[in-house]
Amino acid sequence: MKNIILKNRYTLLVTVLTVYIVVLVIEGFITGRQAQVLDFENPFFDLNIKDLEGLRERRA
């Protein structure tokens, strides 16, 4: 196993990243954490789909 992981730096990188992700998943499962959903709500920009046709007509 040591010869496989330390074969070159790319296999070492992939191994370290894989172990890191697995540890994060296990830690999140044990503590019951939920993934945060990114909310890109912008209060300065409102898009109303009903007004989309009117916007096209005004631009033409």
TAKARA-V461402 format. One record per run of one state. SS is the DSSP state (A for helix, B for strand, O for the rest). FROM is the first residue (numbers start at 1). LEN is the number of residues. If there is no record, write none. Layout:
ss=SS from=FROM len=LEN
ss=SS from=FROM len=LEN
This chain:
ss=O from=1 len=1
ss=A from=2 len=4
ss=O from=6 len=3
ss=A from=9 len=23
ss=O from=32 len=17
ss=A from=49 len=11
ss=O from=60 len=1
